[in-house]
């Protein structure tokens, strides 16, 4: 099926409009380099998210250049990419080449990447400002400096170099925070694939297996349903391992009576899903596991209910913390009053992370969590949630053995995470197909 390039063209046009509002200039964004694993073998290639957001072009050795003229009719959209090379295509596979890439991806023109040192100074010349990822990559900073110096060498001929620099990522971060219809469609499909992987894990996990065997079922489902790779290193943590927040060993045996915490999401067409489910390896929750699991589920429900337009970013976290803290008091994990425990943050012994993060092309996606500074002497307020934002909602509880902690809860780690799209009237759970109610999980595992 031919690629729909309209969303990428629309994003380039929006960025050009923002550049023009700042006085115009030239934007230069490279894709990610290939990285050698060893000898002549490379790690699997993955494009730069900013570059792909604007182009849809997935090949390495590419740079996008956008020039905002005085009017939109004088704008230029230019791609630098690898030349056609039949010999290299025998070894490495198809490459578009400049002519086909310009036509396929909707650029005004394209050049071979080998010509960039000759062509880019010509494009930079007489531009008022330069837009690029300032300070992100020292190697690319050096290239920018080289191109600027090539322009400055022409001063006596009346050529001027840009006198201002803007961080283009700041503009793109704000754009990427609000997902368009194309992005939401991809993220919904990514959510379905990841949910199917969690279902398969619940159906196949058994005592005596190793964590990596369950991980293999997850990765199999990702590939089987069209995802090229996971969006991040999967966490498959049985028993006490679930109390390690970023556990990645995935090499321990699963025991009867263990809970299994799986934090795994796939990447699809450049976008991430991010789902966590926790379930009993034996297929049935113990009473203590059931108590803690239901507490986390109630906290997540409270957090999702306030993930709506007009709420602040921190409201879901506050809602989850309040439910979790009251539950910790009710179960004897903590002592004192609700207000007292919240004030001292004593709940952090068992819940020490935030309740979510932005989600998009990157699993921890870009975008400010607070509003822009209103004045130097005021703390920036939390960001107001708006339609088009996508975030995770992932409360948890992690009980390590400690004096005064009821022993029946020791070594239980639980997290429940969903991907939530803020809609005009509320929210939409993109990962809804992954079961999370106790009865639903136990019924699925029995089947």
Secondary structure, DSSP 8 states (H G I E B T S, - for coil): -----HHHHHHHHHHHHHHHHTT-EEEEEE-----EEETTEE------HHHHHHH----SS-EEEEEE-SSGGG-EEEEEE----HHHHHHH-----HHHHHHHHT-SEEEEGGGHHHHHHHHHTT-SEEEE-TTT-HHHHHHHHHHHHHHHTTGGGT-----EEEEHHHHHHHHHHS--HHHHHHHHHHHHHHHHHHHHHHHH--TT-BHHHHHHHHHHHHHHTT--EESS--EEEEGGGGGSTT-----SB--TT-EEEEEE-EEETTEE--EEEEEETTSS--HHHHHHHHHHHHHHHHHHHT-STTSBTTHHHHHHHHHHHHHHHHTTSS-S-HHHHHHHTGGGGT--S-S--B-SSSSS----SB---S-TTS---B-B--TT-EEEE--EEEE---TTS-GGGTTEEEE-BEEEEEETTEEEETTTTS--SHHHHHHHHH-
